[in-house]
């Protein structure tokens, strides 16, 4: 991840396209649905103040204030990065990686060891403390997701943070000293009170909201009655595969887990 200085930006990258990150989301052109916008024309059109610019491979990442809503008109809108997971889009992986970097860059400004200010290292996805010189890199918080099946039913739950009506597979962060498999058994037991068997690895997905890395499994119900931890979950139910509730977007690994059990 290369830091681009303003002088270099104007001289070398004026004709490049960029992802424009604002406090409200990513700037998107309505007619194309693309978040990749021409650098100079977009800055001039909205009178944007460039706060920071990075180069990820061939993609520029620009941090800037949100444009005045009146200037967006009918040609542009600001979209949540999560909207690029609503379906197959050519920019999903770019947006996910860029979101992870931009979020980490904004949140990690001071050294955890001495409190000193951090400076970016040119041409690297790294920062270093200006006082004690400790290095810092974008971090990941590993988490597990488990879809439990019982015959022709699957166990789905909803967090209070989900959009209304949406249910998903069980999920939770891996504790210190745990394997992903151990965390899967523990999370299911803690959140819904049942035991599982036949745990099988399914896949993984980067989820930079703000910095998770999801490791997904399938499992079979073994024993126990549902006993929901309402401090973690709003609800959990067994759903027949032919009558599922509203589900997460197709691009999320939770939806892929569920769709695998219910092919159409």
N, C-alpha and C positions, 0 to 999 in steps of 0.2 A: 504494500500500500504506500504509494509515493505522495508526499506532500507537495502541492503545486503552489508556488508563491505567486502573488498577484501580477508582478511584472512578467513572469514566465507564462502565466495564464493568457495574458493579452497578446503576447508575441507568438506563442507556439500553438495555442489551443483555441484560438478565436473561432475556428470553423468546426470544432468538435461538437458532438452532442453530449448531453450530461443528464444525470438524475438530480433534480432539485429537491432537497430535503428542507422542509420548513417545520416550525413547531407544531403545525396542524396536520402534517402529512406530506405526501409527494405530489408535486405539480404534474398534471396529466392533461394531454390534449384530447378534447372530446371526440373529434372526428376520427382519430386513429386509435384512441384508447392507449396510446403509448406514453410512458413516462420519460422516454429519451427525447429531449428537446434541444434545439440548436443553442449553443452556449451564448454567443454574443447577442443574437436576436432576442432571446428570452430575457437576458439581463436588461437590455435596453427597453424592451416592451413594458416590463413591470417596474423598471427603475430599481432593480434589486441591489441590495448591499450584500456583497459576497463576504461571508464570515470566515469560511474555510473551504478549501478545495483539495481533493485527493484524486489520484489516478489509480484505479484498480484494473490492471491489464490495459484495456483500451477504453474503459469507461470512466468518465469524470463524475465525481460525486461532489455536489455543491451544497454547502450549508448556508441558508439565507433566511431572513425574516419572511413571514407570510405576506404575499401581495395583498393590496387592498381588494376586498371582495368585488368592488365595482369594476376593477380592471380585468377581472377574470372573464366577465361577459358570458357569452354562450359558447366560447371556444375552448375554455379551460376549466378545470376544477381541481380541487385538492383531495387526494384519496389516501386512505389508510394503507400502509404497506400490506396489511392482511388481505386487502381486496384483490391482490394479485394471486392469492391462493384460491379464489372462488371458482376457478376453472383453469383449463390448460392455457397458459399464456407464454409467449416467447421470452418474457422478461422476468419470470418468477424467480429463477435462481439468482439473477443479477440483483434484484431488489432485496432478496433475503440476505445475501452476503453484504450488500451495501448497508442495509438496515442494522445488521449486527455491528459493523464497524462504526457507523455514525452514532449509534446509541452508546456503545462502549466509550467512544471518544468523548462524548458529552458528559457521561457519568463519572469517568475516571480522570480526575484532574489533579489529585494529590496523592502522595506516597503513603501507603498503609503502614510503613515502618517508622517514618520520622515526620510525616506531615508536610514535607517539602513539595514544591510545585513540580509537576511533570512536564517534560518537553518531548516533542515528537522526534523520532529518529528518522532522518530522510531515507526514502526508498524502502522502508520496512514497516510492517504492522507492529510497531513497538513504541513504547515510551520509556523514558529514563528519568529518575529523580535527579533534580538539579543539585540536591544537597548530599544525599548518600549514594547516589548513582545506582540504586536498585532498579532492575529492569522490570517492565510490565508489558504483558501481552493480552490481547482480547481473550477473555475467559469464557468457558462453557460450564453450565450447570447440568450434569447428566441426570436424566429422569427416565423412569420406566412407564410404559403404558401396557395394560393387560386387558385383552378382550376375553372374558370368561364365557364359555358355552355350556349349556345344559340341554342335551337333546337338540330340539329345533328352536331353542331360545338362547338369547344372548343377554348378558347383564350389562346394562347401560346406566350411567349416572349423569347428574348435572351439578355443576358448581354454581354457587351464587353469582359468579362472575360471567357465566355464559349468557348469551343472548336468550331472551325468553323462548322456552319451548325446545331448545336444543339439548340433546343427550349425546354422550360420548362414552368411550371406554374409560376404565379406571386409570388414573395416572398419579404419580408422585415422584419426588426427588429421591435419589440414592443417598443414603446416609454414609457417614464416614466409616470406612472399614468394610462396607458391604459390597458384594457382587451385585450385578444387575438382577440375577436370578433370586438372590436372597431378598433384595428390595421388592421384587414383584410379589413374592409370597407375603412379606410383611405388610405392604400397602393394601393388598386385598383384604387381609385379615383385619387391619386397623380400620379401614374405611367402611367395609360392609359385613365383617364378622364371619366370613366363610373361609374354607380351605380349598385349595386348588391342587390339581395334578396335571401331569403331561404338559409342562411348560415348554413352549416351542418358540424359538426366535423367529421373528417375522421380518424386521427391517428397522431402519433408523431414519431420522429426519432432523435437520437443523431447524430450530424454531427460535429465532432471535427476538423474542418478545418478553423479557429483554435479551436473554442469552442462554436458552435451554438447548439441550441436545437430547432428543427423544429416542429411546431404545424400546421397540415394540415387540410384544409377545402375544401369543394365543395360549389359552389354558382351558382345561376341562374342570367343571365343578366337581368337587370331591365330597364335601359334607358341610353341614351347618345351615342355620337360618339367617336370613338377612337381618343385620343389626347395624343400622346406618349411623355413622359418626356425623352428626349434624353440625359440628364445628367445621367440618371439611366439605360436606356435601349438602345440597339442598334436597336431593332425592336420588334414589336408585331403585330400579325395577328390572324384573325379567321380562323381556319383550319377545314375542314370537317373530321369527325371521320374516313372516309374511305380513307383519303389521308393526313396522318400526316407527318410532317418532321422528321428528325433524332431526337431521344429522349434520355434523360438521361439513365444511366444503370438501369437494372431491379431491382436491390436491393435498389435503392433510393426511398424515399417516393414520390417524384415527379412523377416517372415512375409508381408507384403503383396507384397514383391518376388517371393518364391518362388511364392506362390499365383497371381500374374499369369502366370507361365510354365507353371503347371500347373492350369488352370481345371477345376473339377469340375461 
